[in-house]
Amino acid sequence: MGFLGGLLGRRQAQPDTSGWEPDGLGVAAIEHDEDSYADHGTAYQIGFTNPHLPGRGIVVTFYPVRHESGAWTVERRVQWAITDDPDAEPWFTDADYDQIGEGADDHDDALALAEQFAGEDEGAAGVELYGTWDGEPFDPAPAED
């Protein structure tokens, strides 16, 4: 094996990010109480898995938010989850929040929009939006106690 062959042989294969797919659970209504500024109550959640990246998942949550101005919007939270133990809770290597669904009339309208957005992103559209993660942590793993 020549010099170039030796270099190419040591090159690491890149993870396959093309295999993201909906997790099969559909749109799940969950109780949401994590964010102090968000409405505590129902949220809608979808998830994605990749058989090429075991122990990795993408969780997307949509929920109503009432702003100080009184306006209602929908917030979308995307979390990238990692676990090496299927019986343990995953840790989230990063999360991204953004406001969508501007102009909801009230809580019920924002909640209906949250469910609508989750449904729209559940299938192939969601894979296209969220399915580019290579499964590597954005931040170092949390320290073990």
N, CA, C and O atoms as a GROMACS GRO file, in nm:
protein
  580
    1MET      N    1   0.085  -0.117   0.000
    1MET     CA    2   0.000   0.000   0.000
    1MET      C    3   0.090   0.123   0.000
    1MET      O    4   0.178   0.137   0.085
    2GLY      N    5   0.066   0.212  -0.095
    2GLY     CA    6   0.145   0.333  -0.106
    2GLY      C    7   0.104   0.437  -0.004
    2GLY      O    8   0.015   0.414   0.078
    3PHE      N    9   0.172   0.552  -0.009
    3PHE     CA   10   0.145   0.662   0.084
    3PHE      C   11   0.000   0.708   0.077
    3PHE      O   12  -0.066   0.722   0.180
    4LEU      N   13  -0.050   0.732  -0.046
    4LEU     CA   14  -0.187   0.779  -0.062
    4LEU      C   15  -0.286   0.673  -0.012
    4LEU      O   16  -0.384   0.706   0.054
    5GLY      N   17  -0.260   0.547  -0.044
    5GLY     CA   18  -0.348   0.439   0.003
    5GLY      C   19  -0.352   0.432   0.154
    5GLY      O   20  -0.458   0.406   0.212
    6GLY      N   21  -0.237   0.455   0.220
    6GLY     CA   22  -0.232   0.456   0.366
    6GLY      C   23  -0.315   0.570   0.424
    6GLY      O   24  -0.384   0.551   0.524
    7LEU      N   25  -0.308   0.688   0.362
    7LEU     CA   26  -0.389   0.802   0.409
    7LEU      C   27  -0.537   0.775   0.391
    7LEU      O   28  -0.617   0.801   0.481
    8LEU      N   29  -0.573   0.723   0.275
    8LEU     CA   30  -0.715   0.697   0.250
    8LEU      C   31  -0.768   0.586   0.340
    8LEU      O   32  -0.884   0.589   0.381
    9GLY      N   33  -0.685   0.488   0.369
    9GLY     CA   34  -0.726   0.380   0.457
    9GLY      C   35  -0.754   0.426   0.598
    9GLY      O   36  -0.832   0.363   0.669
   10ARG      N   37  -0.690   0.533   0.641
   10ARG     CA   38  -0.710   0.585   0.778
   10ARG      C   39  -0.824   0.684   0.786
   10ARG      O   40  -0.863   0.724   0.896
   11ARG      N   41  -0.879   0.724   0.673
   11ARG     CA   42  -0.989   0.820   0.675
   11ARG      C   43  -1.112   0.755   0.737
   11ARG      O   44  -1.149   0.644   0.700
   12GLN      N   45  -1.173   0.823   0.830
   12GLN     CA   46  -1.289   0.767   0.898
   12GLN      C   47  -1.414   0.785   0.813
   12GLN      O   48  -1.431   0.888   0.747
   13ALA      N   49  -1.499   0.686   0.815
   13ALA     CA   50  -1.626   0.695   0.743
   13ALA      C   51  -1.717   0.796   0.813
   13ALA      O   52  -1.721   0.802   0.936
   14GLN      N   53  -1.788   0.873   0.735
   14GLN     CA   54  -1.882   0.970   0.790
   14GLN      C   55  -2.013   0.898   0.825
   14GLN      O   56  -2.054   0.807   0.753
   15PRO      N   57  -2.079   0.938   0.935
   15PRO     CA   58  -2.207   0.874   0.970
   15PRO      C   59  -2.310   0.896   0.859
   15PRO      O   60  -2.308   0.999   0.792
   16ASP      N   61  -2.398   0.800   0.842
   16ASP     CA   62  -2.504   0.810   0.743
   16ASP      C   63  -2.618   0.889   0.804
   16ASP      O   64  -2.687   0.841   0.894
   17THR      N   65  -2.639   1.011   0.754
   17THR     CA   66  -2.747   1.094   0.807
   17THR      C   67  -2.872   1.084   0.720
   17THR      O   68  -2.971   1.152   0.746
   18SER      N   69  -2.869   0.999   0.618
   18SER     CA   70  -2.982   0.993   0.527
   18SER      C   71  -3.096   0.906   0.579
   18SER      O   72  -3.203   0.903   0.517
   19GLY      N   73  -3.078   0.836   0.689
   19GLY     CA   74  -3.177   0.739   0.733
   19GLY      C   75  -3.279   0.790   0.833
   19GLY      O   76  -3.351   0.708   0.891
   20TRP      N   77  -3.289   0.919   0.856
   20TRP     CA   78  -3.387   0.970   0.952
   20TRP      C   79  -3.528   0.940   0.903
   20TRP      O   80  -3.558   0.953   0.785
   21GLU      N   81  -3.612   0.899   0.997
   21GLU     CA   82  -3.751   0.867   0.965
   21GLU      C   83  -3.837   0.896   1.087
   21GLU      O   84  -3.786   0.898   1.200
   22PRO      N   85  -3.968   0.918   1.066
   22PRO     CA   86  -4.056   0.936   1.182
   22PRO      C   87  -4.046   0.816   1.275
   22PRO      O   88  -4.025   0.703   1.230
   23ASP      N   89  -4.060   0.840   1.405
   23ASP     CA   90  -4.042   0.733   1.504
   23ASP      C   91  -4.159   0.635   1.511
   23ASP      O   92  -4.152   0.536   1.585
   24GLY      N   93  -4.264   0.659   1.437
   24GLY     CA   94  -4.378   0.567   1.434
   24GLY      C   95  -4.482   0.594   1.541
   24GLY      O   96  -4.585   0.526   1.544
   25LEU      N   97  -4.459   0.691   1.628
   25LEU     CA   98  -4.554   0.722   1.734
   25LEU      C   99  -4.655   0.826   1.693
   25LEU      O  100  -4.752   0.850   1.765
   26GLY      N  101  -4.634   0.890   1.579
   26GLY     CA  102  -4.726   0.993   1.532
   26GLY      C  103  -4.716   1.120   1.615
   26GLY      O  104  -4.616   1.144   1.682
   27VAL      N  105  -4.821   1.199   1.608
   27VAL     CA  106  -4.828   1.322   1.687
   27VAL      C  107  -4.881   1.284   1.825
   27VAL      O  108  -4.992   1.233   1.838
   28ALA      N  109  -4.802   1.311   1.927
   28ALA     CA  110  -4.841   1.277   2.064
   28ALA      C  111  -4.877   1.403   2.141
   28ALA      O  112  -4.802   1.500   2.141
   29ALA      N  113  -4.992   1.402   2.205
   29ALA     CA  114  -5.030   1.510   2.296
   29ALA      C  115  -4.963   1.481   2.430
   29ALA      O  116  -4.981   1.373   2.486
   30ILE      N  117  -4.888   1.577   2.481
   30ILE     CA  118  -4.817   1.559   2.608
   30ILE      C  119  -4.849   1.676   2.699
   30ILE      O  120  -4.896   1.781   2.654
   31GLU      N  121  -4.822   1.658   2.827
   31GLU     CA  122  -4.833   1.769   2.922
   31GLU      C  123  -4.701   1.843   2.923
   31GLU      O  124  -4.595   1.783   2.939
   32HIS      N  125  -4.708   1.972   2.905
   32HIS     CA  126  -4.588   2.055   2.893
   32HIS      C  127  -4.582   2.153   3.010
   32HIS      O  128  -4.676   2.228   3.033
   33ASP      N  129  -4.472   2.151   3.085
   33ASP     CA  130  -4.459   2.245   3.197
   33ASP      C  131  -4.315   2.286   3.220
   33ASP      O  132  -4.278   2.324   3.331
   34GLU      N  133  -4.232   2.279   3.116
   34GLU     CA  134  -4.089   2.302   3.134
   34GLU      C  135  -4.047   2.447   3.127
   34GLU      O  136  -3.952   2.486   3.194
   35ASP      N  137  -4.114   2.528   3.047
   35ASP     CA  138  -4.070   2.666   3.026
   35ASP      C  139  -4.159   2.761   3.104
   35ASP      O  140  -4.281   2.756   3.093
   36SER      N  141  -4.098   2.847   3.184
   36SER     CA  142  -4.175   2.935   3.271
   36SER      C  143  -4.260   3.034   3.193
   36SER      O  144  -4.364   3.078   3.243
   37TYR      N  145  -4.220   3.070   3.072
   37TYR     CA  146  -4.296   3.168   2.996
   37TYR      C  147  -4.398   3.104   2.902
   37TYR      O  148  -4.478   3.174   2.840
   38ALA      N  149  -4.396   2.972   2.891
   38ALA     CA  150  -4.491   2.903   2.805
   38ALA      C  151  -4.616   2.865   2.883
   38ALA      O  152  -4.613   2.852   3.006
   39ASP      N  153  -4.723   2.848   2.810
   39ASP     CA  154  -4.846   2.802   2.872
   39ASP      C  155  -4.824   2.660   2.923
   39ASP      O  156  -4.776   2.573   2.850
   40HIS      N  157  -4.857   2.636   3.049
   40HIS     CA  158  -4.844   2.503   3.105
   40HIS      C  159  -4.969   2.425   3.071
   40HIS      O  160  -5.080   2.464   3.108
   41GLY      N  161  -4.953   2.317   3.002
   41GLY     CA  162  -5.067   2.237   2.960
   41GLY      C  163  -5.028   2.150   2.843
   41GLY      O  164  -4.916   2.099   2.838
   42THR      N  165  -5.118   2.134   2.750
   42THR     CA  166  -5.096   2.044   2.640
   42THR      C  167  -4.995   2.099   2.540
   42THR      O  168  -4.994   2.218   2.510
   43ALA      N  169  -4.911   2.010   2.490
   43ALA     CA  170  -4.820   2.038   2.380
   43ALA      C  171  -4.828   1.919   2.285
   43ALA      O  172  -4.879   1.814   2.322
   44TYR      N  173  -4.778   1.936   2.166
   44TYR     CA  174  -4.777   1.828   2.068
   44TYR      C  175  -4.633   1.797   2.030
   44TYR      O  176  -4.552   1.888   2.008
   45GLN      N  177  -4.603   1.667   2.023
   45GLN     CA  178  -4.464   1.625   2.004
   45GLN      C  179  -4.455   1.520   1.894
   45GLN      O  180  -4.541   1.433   1.880
   46ILE      N  181  -4.349   1.531   1.815
   46ILE     CA  182  -4.316   1.432   1.713
   46ILE      C  183  -4.170   1.392   1.732
   46ILE      O  184  -4.093   1.465   1.794
   47GLY      N  185  -4.132   1.277   1.679
   47GLY     CA  186  -3.995   1.232   1.694
   47GLY      C  187  -3.944   1.162   1.570
   47GLY      O  188  -4.021   1.116   1.485
   48PHE      N  189  -3.812   1.156   1.561
   48PHE     CA  190  -3.745   1.094   1.448
   48PHE      C  191  -3.632   1.006   1.498
   48PHE      O  192  -3.564   1.040   1.595
   49THR      N  193  -3.612   0.892   1.432
   49THR     CA  194  -3.504   0.801   1.464
   49THR      C  195  -3.425   0.774   1.335
   49THR      O  196  -3.470   0.802   1.225
   50ASN      N  197  -3.306   0.717   1.354
   50ASN     CA  198  -3.223   0.680   1.240
   50ASN      C  199  -3.158   0.546   1.271
   50ASN      O  200  -3.075   0.538   1.361
   51PRO      N  201  -3.194   0.440   1.199
   51PRO     CA  202  -3.138   0.308   1.229
   51PRO      C  203  -2.987   0.303   1.210
   51PRO      O  204  -2.922   0.213   1.264
   52HIS      N  205  -2.930   0.397   1.136
   52HIS     CA  206  -2.784   0.403   1.118
   52HIS      C  207  -2.715   0.470   1.236
   52HIS      O  208  -2.593   0.465   1.248
   53LEU      N  209  -2.794   0.533   1.323
   53LEU     CA  210  -2.740   0.606   1.438
   53LEU      C  211  -2.810   0.559   1.565
   53LEU      O  212  -2.891   0.634   1.621
   54PRO      N  213  -2.781   0.437   1.613
   54PRO     CA  214  -2.850   0.386   1.732
   54PRO      C  215  -2.828   0.476   1.854
   54PRO      O  216  -2.720   0.533   1.872
   55GLY      N  217  -2.932   0.488   1.935
   55GLY     CA  218  -2.923   0.570   2.055
   55GLY      C  219  -2.935   0.719   2.029
   55GLY      O  220  -2.910   0.800   2.119
   56ARG      N  221  -2.974   0.756   1.908
   56ARG     CA  222  -2.991   0.897   1.874
   56ARG      C  223  -3.135   0.921   1.833
   56ARG      O  224  -3.199   0.835   1.772
   57GLY      N  225  -3.186   1.038   1.867
   57GLY     CA  226  -3.322   1.073   1.829
   57GLY      C  227  -3.339   1.223   1.822
   57GLY      O  228  -3.263   1.298   1.882
   58ILE      N  229  -3.439   1.265   1.749
   58ILE     CA  230  -3.474   1.406   1.740
   58ILE      C  231  -3.617   1.419   1.791
   58ILE      O  232  -3.706   1.347   1.746
   59VAL      N  233  -3.639   1.510   1.885
   59VAL     CA  234  -3.770   1.533   1.944
   59VAL      C  235  -3.810   1.678   1.915
   59VAL      O  236  -3.734   1.771   1.945
   60VAL      N  237  -3.929   1.696   1.857
   60VAL     CA  238  -3.978   1.829   1.822
   60VAL      C  239  -4.110   1.850   1.895
   60VAL      O  240  -4.203   1.770   1.881
   61THR      N  241  -4.118   1.959   1.972
   61THR     CA  242  -4.236   1.988   2.053
   61THR      C  243  -4.292   2.123   2.011
   61THR      O  244  -4.217   2.218   1.992
   62PHE      N  245  -4.424   2.131   1.998
   62PHE     CA  246  -4.495   2.253   1.961
   62PHE      C  247  -4.591   2.287   2.074
   62PHE      O  248  -4.667   2.200   2.118
   63TYR      N  249  -4.590   2.413   2.121
   63TYR     CA  250  -4.680   2.450   2.230
   63TYR      C  251  -4.713   2.598   2.226
   63TYR      O  252  -4.636   2.678   2.173
   64PRO      N  253  -4.831   2.636   2.284
   64PRO     CA  254  -4.872   2.776   2.285
   64PRO      C  255  -4.789   2.858   2.383
   64PRO      O  256  -4.748   2.809   2.488
   65VAL      N  257  -4.765   2.983   2.345
   65VAL     CA  258  -4.694   3.077   2.432
   65VAL      C  259  -4.771   3.209   2.430
   65VAL      O  260  -4.805   3.262   2.324
   66ARG      N  261  -4.797   3.261   2.549
   66ARG     CA  262  -4.859   3.394   2.558
   66ARG      C  263  -4.751   3.493   2.597
   66ARG      O  264  -4.680   3.474   2.696
   67HIS      N  265  -4.739   3.597   2.519
   67HIS     CA  266  -4.637   3.698   2.543
   67HIS      C  267  -4.691   3.807   2.635
   67HIS      O  268  -4.812   3.819   2.655
   68GLU      N  269  -4.600   3.886   2.691
   68GLU     CA  270  -4.641   3.995   2.781
   68GLU      C  271  -4.739   4.090   2.715
   68GLU      O  272  -4.823   4.150   2.782
   69SER      N  273  -4.728   4.104   2.584
   69SER     CA  274  -4.819   4.192   2.510
   69SER      C  275  -4.960   4.135   2.502
   69SER      O  276  -5.054   4.205   2.462
   70GLY      N  277  -4.976   4.008   2.539
   70GLY     CA  278  -5.104   3.941   2.529
   70GLY      C  279  -5.120   3.859   2.402
   70GLY      O  280  -5.216   3.784   2.387
   71ALA      N  281  -5.025   3.873   2.310
   71ALA     CA  282  -5.031   3.798   2.184
   71ALA      C  283  -4.997   3.651   2.208
   71ALA      O  284  -4.916   3.617   2.294
   72TRP      N  285  -5.060   3.565   2.130
   72TRP     CA  286  -5.035   3.421   2.136
   72TRP      C  287  -4.958   3.377   2.013
   72TRP      O  288  -4.988   3.421   1.902
   73THR      N  289  -4.859   3.292   2.031
   73THR     CA  290  -4.786   3.230   1.922
   73THR      C  291  -4.766   3.083   1.957
   73THR      O  292  -4.804   3.037   2.064
   74VAL      N  293  -4.705   3.012   1.866
   74VAL     CA  294  -4.664   2.874   1.890
   74VAL      C  295  -4.512   2.874   1.894
   74VAL      O  296  -4.447   2.933   1.808
   75GLU      N  297  -4.457   2.806   1.994
   75GLU     CA  298  -4.313   2.788   1.999
   75GLU      C  299  -4.281   2.645   1.958
   75GLU      O  300  -4.350   2.551   1.996
   76ARG      N  301  -4.173   2.632   1.881
   76ARG     CA  302  -4.124   2.502   1.840
   76ARG      C  303  -3.989   2.480   1.909
   76ARG      O  304  -3.899   2.563   1.900
   77ARG      N  305  -3.978   2.366   1.978
   77ARG     CA  306  -3.850   2.330   2.041
   77ARG      C  307  -3.800   2.201   1.974
   77ARG      O  308  -3.870   2.100   1.973
   78VAL      N  309  -3.680   2.207   1.920
   78VAL     CA  310  -3.616   2.090   1.859
   78VAL      C  311  -3.505   2.048   1.952
   78VAL      O  312  -3.419   2.128   1.989
   79GLN      N  313  -3.506   1.920   1.992
   79GLN     CA  314  -3.403   1.865   2.080
   79GLN      C  315  -3.338   1.745   2.013
   79GLN      O  316  -3.405   1.662   1.952
   80TRP      N  317  -3.206   1.738   2.026
   80TRP     CA  318  -3.129   1.627   1.973
   80TRP      C  319  -3.088   1.540   2.092
   80TRP      O  320  -3.014   1.585   2.179
   81ALA      N  321  -3.138   1.416   2.094
   81ALA     CA  322  -3.124   1.329   2.211
   81ALA      C  323  -3.022   1.219   2.186
   81ALA      O  324  -3.010   1.166   2.075
   82ILE      N  325  -2.948   1.186   2.294
   82ILE     CA  326  -2.848   1.080   2.288
   82ILE      C  327  -2.864   0.992   2.411
   82ILE      O  328  -2.880   1.040   2.523
   83THR      N  329  -2.859   0.860   2.388
   83THR     CA  330  -2.852   0.766   2.498
   83THR      C  331  -2.777   0.642   2.451
   83THR      O  332  -2.794   0.597   2.337
   84ASP      N  333  -2.696   0.587   2.538
   84ASP     CA  334  -2.630   0.461   2.508
   84ASP      C  335  -2.695   0.347   2.586
   84ASP      O  336  -2.657   0.230   2.570
   85ASP      N  337  -2.793   0.381   2.670
   85ASP     CA  338  -2.863   0.283   2.752
   85ASP      C  339  -3.013   0.297   2.725
   85ASP      O  340  -3.072   0.397   2.766
   86PRO      N  341  -3.075   0.201   2.657
   86PRO     CA  342  -3.216   0.215   2.623
   86PRO      C  343  -3.310   0.224   2.744
   86PRO      O  344  -3.424   0.266   2.730
   87ASP      N  345  -3.261   0.186   2.863
   87ASP     CA  346  -3.344   0.196   2.983
   87ASP      C  347  -3.328   0.329   3.056
   87ASP      O  348  -3.399   0.355   3.153
   88ALA      N  349  -3.235   0.411   3.011
   88ALA     CA  350  -3.208   0.539   3.077
   88ALA      C  351  -3.273   0.653   2.999
   88ALA      O  352  -3.300   0.641   2.879
   89GLU      N  353  -3.295   0.762   3.068
   89GLU     CA  354  -3.343   0.883   3.002
   89GLU      C  355  -3.232   0.938   2.913
   89GLU      O  356  -3.116   0.938   2.955
   90PRO      N  357  -3.264   0.983   2.794
   90PRO     CA  358  -3.160   1.042   2.710
   90PRO      C  359  -3.120   1.178   2.763
   90PRO      O  360  -3.196   1.242   2.836
   91TRP      N  361  -3.002   1.222   2.727
   91TRP     CA  362  -2.965   1.360   2.754
   91TRP      C  363  -2.971   1.434   2.622
   91TRP      O  364  -2.948   1.377   2.515
   92PHE      N  365  -3.004   1.560   2.631
   92PHE     CA  366  -3.023   1.640   2.511
   92PHE      C  367  -2.898   1.721   2.487
   92PHE      O  368  -2.860   1.806   2.568
   93THR      N  369  -2.833   1.694   2.373
   93THR     CA  370  -2.707   1.759   2.344
   93THR      C  371  -2.726   1.906   2.306
   93THR      O  372  -2.633   1.986   2.318
   94ASP      N  373  -2.845   1.941   2.260
   94ASP     CA  374  -2.872   2.081   2.227
   94ASP      C  375  -3.022   2.095   2.207
   94ASP      O  376  -3.093   1.997   2.188
   95ALA      N  377  -3.068   2.219   2.212
   95ALA     CA  378  -3.208   2.249   2.185
   95ALA      C  379  -3.214   2.381   2.111
   95ALA      O  380  -3.133   2.471   2.135
   96ASP      N  381  -3.309   2.392   2.023
   96ASP     CA  382  -3.328   2.514   1.945
   96ASP      C  383  -3.474   2.554   1.958
   96ASP      O  384  -3.563   2.470   1.941
   97TYR      N  385  -3.500   2.679   1.988
   97TYR     CA  386  -3.635   2.730   2.006
   97TYR      C  387  -3.662   2.837   1.902
   97TYR      O  388  -3.575   2.919   1.872
   98ASP      N  389  -3.782   2.837   1.846
   98ASP     CA  390  -3.822   2.949   1.762
   98ASP      C  391  -3.972   2.967   1.768
   98ASP      O  392  -4.047   2.873   1.797
   99GLN      N  393  -4.014   3.090   1.740
   99GLN     CA  394  -4.156   3.125   1.742
   99GLN      C  395  -4.212   3.104   1.602
   99GLN      O  396  -4.156   3.152   1.504
  100ILE      N  397  -4.323   3.033   1.594
  100ILE     CA  398  -4.394   3.015   1.468
  100ILE      C  399  -4.541   3.038   1.497
  100ILE      O  400  -4.580   3.047   1.613
  101GLY      N  401  -4.622   3.048   1.397
  101GLY     CA  402  -4.765   3.062   1.419
  101GLY      C  403  -4.803   3.196   1.478
  101GLY      O  404  -4.886   3.202   1.569
  102GLU      N  405  -4.743   3.302   1.428
  102GLU     CA  406  -4.777   3.436   1.475
  102GLU      C  407  -4.926   3.464   1.451
  102GLU      O  408  -4.984   3.417   1.354
  103GLY      N  409  -4.985   3.541   1.540
  103GLY     CA  410  -5.120   3.589   1.517
  103GLY      C  411  -5.232   3.498   1.564
  103GLY      O  412  -5.346   3.515   1.521
  104ALA      N  413  -5.202   3.403   1.651
  104ALA     CA  414  -5.310   3.321   1.706
  104ALA      C  415  -5.401   3.411   1.790
  104ALA      O  416  -5.353   3.500   1.860
  105ASP      N  417  -5.531   3.388   1.783
  105ASP     CA  418  -5.627   3.474   1.853
  105ASP      C  419  -5.628   3.452   2.003
  105ASP      O  420  -5.645   3.548   2.079
  106ASP      N  421  -5.611   3.328   2.048
  106ASP     CA  422  -5.619   3.298   2.190
  106ASP      C  423  -5.549   3.165   2.215
  106ASP      O  424  -5.490   3.107   2.124
  107HIS      N  425  -5.557   3.116   2.339
  107HIS     CA  426  -5.492   2.990   2.374
  107HIS      C  427  -5.539   2.875   2.287
  107HIS      O  428  -5.458   2.799   2.234
  108ASP      N  429  -5.671   2.860   2.270
  108ASP     CA  430  -5.725   2.748   2.194
  108ASP      C  431  -5.679   2.753   2.048
  108ASP      O  432  -5.649   2.649   1.989
  109ASP      N  433  -5.672   2.872   1.991
  109ASP     CA  434  -5.626   2.889   1.854
  109ASP      C  435  -5.478   2.852   1.843
  109ASP      O  436  -5.438   2.784   1.748
  110ALA      N  437  -5.397   2.895   1.939
  110ALA     CA  438  -5.254   2.862   1.939
  110ALA      C  439  -5.233   2.711   1.958
  110ALA      O  440  -5.145   2.652   1.896
  111LEU      N  441  -5.314   2.650   2.043
  111LEU     CA  442  -5.304   2.506   2.064
  111LEU      C  443  -5.341   2.429   1.936
  111LEU      O  444  -5.275   2.331   1.902
  112ALA      N  445  -5.446   2.473   1.868
  112ALA     CA  446  -5.484   2.409   1.741
  112ALA      C  447  -5.373   2.425   1.637
  112ALA      O  448  -5.346   2.332   1.560
  113LEU      N  449  -5.309   2.542   1.634
  113LEU     CA  450  -5.196   2.562   1.543
  113LEU      C  451  -5.079   2.471   1.579
  113LEU      O  452  -5.013   2.417   1.490
  114ALA      N  453  -5.053   2.454   1.709
  114ALA     CA  454  -4.945   2.365   1.752
  114ALA      C  455  -4.969   2.223   1.701
  114ALA      O  456  -4.877   2.159   1.650
  115GLU      N  457  -5.092   2.176   1.715
  115GLU     CA  458  -5.125   2.042   1.666
  115GLU      C  459  -5.111   2.035   1.514
  115GLU      O  460  -5.061   1.936   1.460
  116GLN      N  461  -5.156   2.139   1.444
  116GLN     CA  462  -5.147   2.143   1.299
  116GLN      C  463  -5.001   2.138   1.254
  116GLN      O  464  -4.966   2.062   1.164
  117PHE      N  465  -4.916   2.220   1.316
  117PHE     CA  466  -4.774   2.224   1.278
  117PHE      C  467  -4.706   2.089   1.304
  117PHE      O  468  -4.625   2.044   1.224
  118ALA      N  469  -4.739   2.026   1.416
  118ALA     CA  470  -4.682   1.893   1.445
  118ALA      C  471  -4.723   1.794   1.337
  118ALA      O  472  -4.641   1.715   1.291
  119GLY      N  473  -4.850   1.797   1.298
  119GLY     CA  474  -4.898   1.707   1.194
  119GLY      C  475  -4.830   1.732   1.060
  119GLY      O  476  -4.799   1.638   0.987
  120GLU      N  477  -4.808   1.859   1.028
  120GLU     CA  478  -4.742   1.892   0.901
  120GLU      C  479  -4.597   1.846   0.899
  120GLU      O  480  -4.546   1.808   0.794
  121ASP      N  481  -4.531   1.849   1.014
  121ASP     CA  482  -4.389   1.815   1.021
  121ASP      C  483  -4.365   1.667   1.053
  121ASP      O  484  -4.250   1.623   1.056
  122GLU      N  485  -4.470   1.591   1.077
  122GLU     CA  486  -4.454   1.453   1.123
  122GLU      C  487  -4.388   1.362   1.020
  122GLU      O  488  -4.306   1.278   1.058
  123GLY      N  489  -4.418   1.374   0.895
  123GLY     CA  490  -4.370   1.279   0.794
  123GLY      C  491  -4.246   1.326   0.722
  123GLY      O  492  -4.149   1.372   0.782
  124ALA      N  493  -4.252   1.314   0.589
  124ALA     CA  494  -4.137   1.346   0.504
  124ALA      C  495  -4.093   1.491   0.518
  124ALA      O  496  -3.974   1.521   0.512
  125ALA      N  497  -4.187   1.582   0.539
  125ALA     CA  498  -4.150   1.723   0.555
  125ALA      C  499  -4.061   1.741   0.677
  125ALA      O  500  -3.966   1.819   0.674
  126GLY      N  501  -4.093   1.670   0.785
  126GLY     CA  502  -4.012   1.679   0.906
  126GLY      C  503  -3.874   1.618   0.888
  126GLY      O  504  -3.776   1.670   0.939
  127VAL      N  505  -3.867   1.507   0.814
  127VAL     CA  506  -3.738   1.445   0.787
  127VAL      C  507  -3.650   1.545   0.712
  127VAL      O  508  -3.532   1.559   0.742
  128GLU      N  509  -3.709   1.614   0.615
  128GLU     CA  510  -3.633   1.714   0.539
  128GLU      C  511  -3.590   1.831   0.627
  128GLU      O  512  -3.479   1.882   0.612
  129LEU      N  513  -3.678   1.874   0.718
  129LEU     CA  514  -3.646   1.987   0.806
  129LEU      C  515  -3.542   1.954   0.911
  129LEU      O  516  -3.450   2.033   0.935
  130TYR      N  517  -3.556   1.838   0.975
  130TYR     CA  518  -3.477   1.808   1.095
  130TYR      C  519  -3.372   1.698   1.075
  130TYR      O  520  -3.286   1.681   1.161
  131GLY      N  521  -3.379   1.625   0.965
  131GLY     CA  522  -3.300   1.504   0.950
  131GLY      C  523  -3.161   1.521   0.891
  131GLY      O  524  -3.119   1.440   0.808
  132THR      N  525  -3.089   1.623   0.932
  132THR     CA  526  -2.952   1.639   0.883
  132THR      C  527  -2.847   1.617   0.992
  132THR      O  528  -2.728   1.629   0.965
  133TRP      N  529  -2.889   1.585   1.112
  133TRP     CA  530  -2.797   1.568   1.225
  133TRP      C  531  -2.713   1.442   1.206
  133TRP      O  532  -2.765   1.338   1.165
  134ASP      N  533  -2.584   1.453   1.236
  134ASP     CA  534  -2.494   1.339   1.221
  134ASP      C  535  -2.485   1.252   1.346
  134ASP      O  536  -2.409   1.155   1.348
  135GLY      N  537  -2.561   1.285   1.450
  135GLY     CA  538  -2.563   1.205   1.572
  135GLY      C  539  -2.454   1.238   1.671
  135GLY      O  540  -2.451   1.181   1.780
  136GLU      N  541  -2.365   1.329   1.636
  136GLU     CA  542  -2.257   1.368   1.727
  136GLU      C  543  -2.306   1.475   1.824
  136GLU      O  544  -2.387   1.560   1.785
  137PRO      N  545  -2.258   1.473   1.949
  137PRO     CA  546  -2.299   1.575   2.046
  137PRO      C  547  -2.256   1.716   2.002
  137PRO      O  548  -2.148   1.735   1.946
  138PHE      N  549  -2.343   1.811   2.026
  138PHE     CA  550  -2.308   1.951   2.004
  138PHE      C  551  -2.222   2.001   2.118
  138PHE      O  552  -2.131   2.081   2.098
  139ASP      N  553  -2.252   1.952   2.239
  139ASP     CA  554  -2.182   1.989   2.360
  139ASP      C  555  -2.129   1.860   2.424
  139ASP      O  556  -2.179   1.752   2.394
  140PRO      N  557  -2.030   1.871   2.510
  140PRO     CA  558  -1.980   1.750   2.577
  140PRO      C  559  -2.089   1.684   2.660
  140PRO      O  560  -2.185   1.748   2.703
  141ALA      N  561  -2.074   1.555   2.680
  141ALA     CA  562  -2.169   1.479   2.761
  141ALA      C  563  -2.170   1.533   2.904
  141ALA      O  564  -2.069   1.583   2.953
  142PRO      N  565  -2.286   1.524   2.971
  142PRO     CA  566  -2.292   1.570   3.110
  142PRO      C  567  -2.200   1.483   3.198
  142PRO      O  568  -2.182   1.364   3.174
  143ALA      N  569  -2.146   1.547   3.298
  143ALA     CA  570  -2.056   1.475   3.391
  143ALA      C  571  -2.137   1.374   3.473
  143ALA      O  572  -2.248   1.404   3.517
  144GLU      N  573  -2.081   1.259   3.494
  144GLU     CA  574  -2.146   1.157   3.577
  144GLU      C  575  -2.113   1.185   3.722
  144GLU      O  576  -1.999   1.219   3.755
  145ASP      N  577  -2.212   1.171   3.809
  145ASP     CA  578  -2.188   1.192   3.953
  145ASP      C  579  -2.134   1.069   4.017
  145ASP      O  580  -2.108   1.068   4.138
   0.00000   0.00000   0.00000
